[in-house]
Amino acid sequence: MQLENARPCTGPTSAKGFRNIGRFNLRVTPEILLYDMCLVRNPDGRLLLYPPTTKYDAPSMAFAPATRTAIIREAATIFEEELNDANRH
């Protein structure tokens, strides 16, 4: 897997304390590319991975826990500056 087209999110923290850190595309294989994944920091500091939603606001995919953790670790490396900024707010 490889993260592509990483772009930081600059919006404010939500009223419930969630902060979008960044979005990226996830190359699963040379033939499979998932668009617009989102790395989010929750109020207690944990990082969460959200897939894009459908037009009915349902998740469009799911990952096994170990795979999700690996993606979050890679995204956290890419968005290190944004995570440091989120820690200050």
Secondary structure, DSSP 8 states (H G I E B T S, - for coil): -EEEEEEE------TTS-EEEEEEEEEEETTEEEEEEEEEE-TTS-EEEE--B-TTS-BS----HHHHHHHHHHHHHHTHHHHHHHHH-
